[in-house]
Amino acid sequence: MRIVRIGVWRVADQGGKPQAAGYQPTFMERLRMEPGRRPLDSLLSDLTQRVADSADHYSGWAFAADLFRRADRKDEAMNAYLKALDHAPDDFALLGQAGDLSWELYRTVGGPAERDRAVAFWQRAMRVSPNNPAIVDRLRKAGRS
């Protein structure tokens, strides 16, 4: 199975359909438009509360992980990656990002557990996308292939 990430953008204003002008963005769409318009901590508070209230909010947790990384809140970013991976355990991009964050934690605070966790995430990513050059390179740098 090959996973391809796509982006969905609101193009209603350029579509030429009069009905589209009345479209109201969803809560998640509004939050995705917010970075840079309001404090990151406030955005994260709203986002994490909303996704925590949802039974299966993979994309919300993935977005939260990205925002936590931007805020340099690495432990919370890792927790958000793990919650997203609970819902999408074979998401290649999430596995790679979780591995990269684990490696970053290993490089800054040390400890073999973080290094091993990074390698484990990258190895899972390799099972999803065998011979992916970026993941092969990461595993090589970590001393595992």
Secondary structure, DSSP 8 states (H G I E B T S, - for coil): -----------GGGS--GGGGG----HHHHHHT-BTTB-HHHHHHHHHHHHHTSS--HHHHHHHHHHHHHTT-HHHHHHHHHHHHHH-TT-HHHHHHHHHHHHHHHHHH--HHHHHHHHHHHHHHHHHSTT-HHHHHHHHHHT--
